[in-house]
Amino acid sequence: MDYLELPPPPDLQRHVRCLWVLRDDTPGDEMQVIYPDGCCELLAELGVPLRFHGADGQVRADQPFCFAAQQLGPVRLQAAGAVFCIGVRLQPASSALVAGRRLPGLRDHAPDLHTLDAPFAVGFGDAARAYAATQSPEPLWALLREHCAGFAPDALVERAVLMLDAVDGDLRIAGLARQLGVALRTLQSRFLAAVGMTPKEYARVRRLQALLRTLDAEDADIADAAARHGYSDQAHATHDLLSWTGTTPARLVQALRGDRGGADALRLAAAFVRGTSAGTVPAPRGVGSARSLAGG
């Protein structure tokens, strides 16, 4: 499994967080679990489309080109053949770049990109295939430059996102609204329209991601790490982890720090937390997990 993130050029940094590429020519058939990260994504599956296992028990094939909206819980995917995914992770305040006003209603979904913007979907597919042929991201950057030229993020929401990111989500939303000089209801409605989730949900996701980074990088005790990231106690952290990832802290610690080639290794989760698969051991068949293949 090879995973790599590429930063956008300076003129696209307001809209794009990164371009990422995931390849696995010989994946197992184990379930992969995606963790929300507060970003929406444009996805091109140039290999065999992954199978999506819904919370309702239904199984369906992913679309080759789709828009991954905000996810409010773990997303379970399963490889059906060789995996070759290219993703554009959008900045939170630019989540409506393609979806527009439909964004809030797309939560927990990954619709076919053609249903949102057919001409853009065709261009995105061509640019993704050009990347596969040349290993150059420039066709994707060129497409995004053209599309972003007519899109202006909500500046208030951009400031709110920056403030929440700066403290890893450890900020009360009422206090955030006061600092921004707007009514709480105004902040909530504009944030939902621009990001696709409420500011409270986004804060929880940012705090979750900070906790995951700490559990991955340090030998910190779970309770200490939870307290450092604003959780009132270990039980609170455990509840959030179960809600957003379907995994207990103990399971995460075991997988991230233990035998990275073992059956419990969360190898894809670690790659997404770190931004690369470098240094991770390709795991044999076992349970894998990803932070944001599908945007959330």
KAMO-V592940 format. One record per residue. RES is the residue in three letters. D_LAST is the distance of its C-alpha to the last C-alpha in Angstrom with 1 decimal. Layout:
res=RES d_last=D_LAST
res=RES d_last=D_LAST
//
This chain:
res=MET d_last=20.8
res=ASP d_last=20.4
res=TYR d_last=17.3
res=LEU d_last=17.8
res=GLU d_last=16.2
res=LEU d_last=18.5
res=PRO d_last=18.7
res=PRO d_last=19.5
res=PRO d_last=23.0
res=PRO d_last=24.0
res=ASP d_last=24.3
res=LEU d_last=20.7
res=GLN d_last=19.2
res=ARG d_last=18.8
res=HIS d_last=16.4
res=VAL d_last=14.9
res=ARG d_last=13.4
res=CYS d_last=14.3
res=LEU d_last=15.2
res=TRP d_last=14.5
res=VAL d_last=16.5
res=LEU d_last=16.4
res=ARG d_last=19.7
res=ASP d_last=21.3
res=ASP d_last=24.5
res=THR d_last=25.3
res=PRO d_last=22.3
res=GLY d_last=23.1
res=ASP d_last=22.3
res=GLU d_last=20.4
res=MET d_last=17.1
res=GLN d_last=14.0
res=VAL d_last=11.3
res=ILE d_last=7.7
res=TYR d_last=6.4
res=PRO d_last=3.5
res=ASP d_last=4.9
res=GLY d_last=5.4
res=CYS d_last=5.6
res=CYS d_last=6.2
res=GLU d_last=8.2
res=LEU d_last=11.6
res=LEU d_last=12.4
res=ALA d_last=16.0
res=GLU d_last=17.0
res=LEU d_last=20.6
res=GLY d_last=21.4
res=VAL d_last=21.4
res=PRO d_last=18.4
res=LEU d_last=16.4
res=ARG d_last=17.0
res=PHE d_last=14.3
res=HIS d_last=15.4
res=GLY d_last=14.6
res=ALA d_last=15.2
res=ASP d_last=18.3
res=GLY d_last=19.7
res=GLN d_last=19.6
res=VAL d_last=19.0
res=ARG d_last=18.5
res=ALA d_last=18.3
res=ASP d_last=15.4
res=GLN d_last=16.8
res=PRO d_last=18.1
res=PHE d_last=16.5
res=CYS d_last=13.5
res=PHE d_last=11.0
res=ALA d_last=7.4
res=ALA d_last=6.7
res=GLN d_last=4.6
res=GLN d_last=4.2
res=LEU d_last=7.0
res=GLY d_last=8.1
res=PRO d_last=8.5
res=VAL d_last=8.6
res=ARG d_last=12.0
res=LEU d_last=13.3
res=GLN d_last=16.9
res=ALA d_last=18.8
res=ALA d_last=21.8
res=GLY d_last=23.4
res=ALA d_last=23.0
res=VAL d_last=19.4
res=PHE d_last=19.2
res=CYS d_last=15.8
res=ILE d_last=15.6
res=GLY d_last=12.5
res=VAL d_last=12.6
res=ARG d_last=9.9
res=LEU d_last=10.9
res=GLN d_last=11.9
res=PRO d_last=10.4
res=ALA d_last=13.9
res=SER d_last=14.0
res=SER d_last=11.1
res=ALA d_last=14.1
res=LEU d_last=15.8
res=VAL d_last=16.0
res=ALA d_last=15.0
res=GLY d_last=17.4
res=ARG d_last=18.3
res=ARG d_last=16.5
res=LEU d_last=13.0
res=PRO d_last=13.1
res=GLY d_last=14.4
res=LEU d_last=11.6
res=ARG d_last=9.1
res=ASP d_last=8.2
res=HIS d_last=9.9
res=ALA d_last=10.2
res=PRO d_last=13.7
res=ASP d_last=16.3
res=LEU d_last=16.4
res=HIS d_last=20.1
res=THR d_last=19.8
res=LEU d_last=18.3
res=ASP d_last=20.5
res=ALA d_last=22.9
res=PRO d_last=24.7
res=PHE d_last=21.6
res=ALA d_last=20.2
res=VAL d_last=23.6
res=GLY d_last=23.6
res=PHE d_last=20.2
res=GLY d_last=21.5
res=ASP d_last=24.7
res=ALA d_last=23.2
res=ALA d_last=21.0
res=ARG d_last=24.1
res=ALA d_last=26.1
res=TYR d_last=23.9
res=ALA d_last=24.5
res=ALA d_last=28.2
res=THR d_last=28.7
res=GLN d_last=25.9
res=SER d_last=25.9
res=PRO d_last=22.8
res=GLU d_last=25.3
res=PRO d_last=25.0
res=LEU d_last=21.3
res=TRP d_last=22.1
res=ALA d_last=25.0
res=LEU d_last=23.0
res=LEU d_last=20.5
res=ARG d_last=23.4
res=GLU d_last=25.1
res=HIS d_last=22.1
res=CYS d_last=21.3
res=ALA d_last=25.0
res=GLY d_last=24.9
res=PHE d_last=21.7
res=ALA d_last=22.0
res=PRO d_last=19.1
res=ASP d_last=20.1
res=ALA d_last=21.9
res=LEU d_last=21.7
res=VAL d_last=17.9
res=GLU d_last=18.0
res=ARG d_last=20.4
res=ALA d_last=18.4
res=VAL d_last=15.3
res=LEU d_last=17.8
res=MET d_last=19.5
res=LEU d_last=16.6
res=ASP d_last=15.5
res=ALA d_last=19.2
res=VAL d_last=19.5
res=ASP d_last=16.1
res=GLY d_last=15.5
res=ASP d_last=19.0
res=LEU d_last=20.4
res=ARG d_last=21.5
res=ILE d_last=20.3
res=ALA d_last=23.9
res=GLY d_last=25.1
res=LEU d_last=22.5
res=ALA d_last=23.9
res=ARG d_last=27.4
res=GLN d_last=26.8
res=LEU d_last=25.5
res=GLY d_last=28.5
res=VAL d_last=26.9
res=ALA d_last=26.9
res=LEU d_last=24.1
res=ARG d_last=23.7
res=THR d_last=23.6
res=LEU d_last=20.8
res=GLN d_last=18.7
res=SER d_last=19.4
res=ARG d_last=19.0
res=PHE d_last=15.7
res=LEU d_last=14.2
res=ALA d_last=15.8
res=ALA d_last=14.6
res=VAL d_last=11.0
res=GLY d_last=10.1
res=MET d_last=10.0
res=THR d_last=13.1
res=PRO d_last=14.3
res=LYS d_last=14.7
res=GLU d_last=11.2
res=TYR d_last=10.1
res=ALA d_last=13.1
res=ARG d_last=12.2
res=VAL d_last=8.9
res=ARG d_last=11.1
res=ARG d_last=13.9
res=LEU d_last=12.0
res=GLN d_last=11.2
res=ALA d_last=14.9
res=LEU d_last=16.2
res=LEU d_last=14.6
res=ARG d_last=16.3
res=THR d_last=19.5
res=LEU d_last=19.7
res=ASP d_last=19.3
res=ALA d_last=21.7
res=GLU d_last=24.3
res=ASP d_last=26.6
res=ALA d_last=25.9
res=ASP d_last=26.6
res=ILE d_last=23.7
res=ALA d_last=25.4
res=ASP d_last=26.2
res=ALA d_last=22.7
res=ALA d_last=21.4
res=ALA d_last=24.2
res=ARG d_last=23.5
res=HIS d_last=20.0
res=GLY d_last=21.3
res=TYR d_last=21.0
res=SER d_last=24.3
res=ASP d_last=24.9
res=GLN d_last=23.7
res=ALA d_last=23.4
res=HIS d_last=20.9
res=ALA d_last=18.8
res=THR d_last=19.2
res=HIS d_last=18.2
res=ASP d_last=14.9
res=LEU d_last=14.2
res=LEU d_last=15.3
res=SER d_last=13.3
res=TRP d_last=9.8
res=THR d_last=10.8
res=GLY d_last=13.9
res=THR d_last=15.9
res=THR d_last=18.7
res=PRO d_last=19.4
res=ALA d_last=22.5
res=ARG d_last=20.7
res=LEU d_last=18.3
res=VAL d_last=21.4
res=GLN d_last=23.4
res=ALA d_last=21.0
res=LEU d_last=20.2
res=ARG d_last=23.8
res=GLY d_last=25.9
res=ASP d_last=26.8
res=ARG d_last=24.2
res=GLY d_last=26.0
res=GLY d_last=26.3
res=ALA d_last=24.9
res=ASP d_last=22.5
res=ALA d_last=21.1
res=LEU d_last=17.4
res=ARG d_last=18.1
res=LEU d_last=14.9
res=ALA d_last=13.0
res=ALA d_last=15.8
res=ALA d_last=15.6
res=PHE d_last=12.0
res=VAL d_last=13.1
res=ARG d_last=16.3
res=GLY d_last=15.3
res=THR d_last=17.9
res=SER d_last=19.4
res=ALA d_last=22.8
res=GLY d_last=24.5
res=THR d_last=22.6
res=VAL d_last=24.8
res=PRO d_last=24.0
res=ALA d_last=23.9
res=PRO d_last=26.0
res=ARG d_last=24.8
res=GLY d_last=22.6
res=VAL d_last=19.2
res=GLY d_last=16.6
res=SER d_last=13.0
res=ALA d_last=10.2
res=ARG d_last=7.7
res=SER d_last=5.6
res=LEU d_last=7.8
res=ALA d_last=5.9
res=GLY d_last=3.4
res=GLY d_last=0.0
//
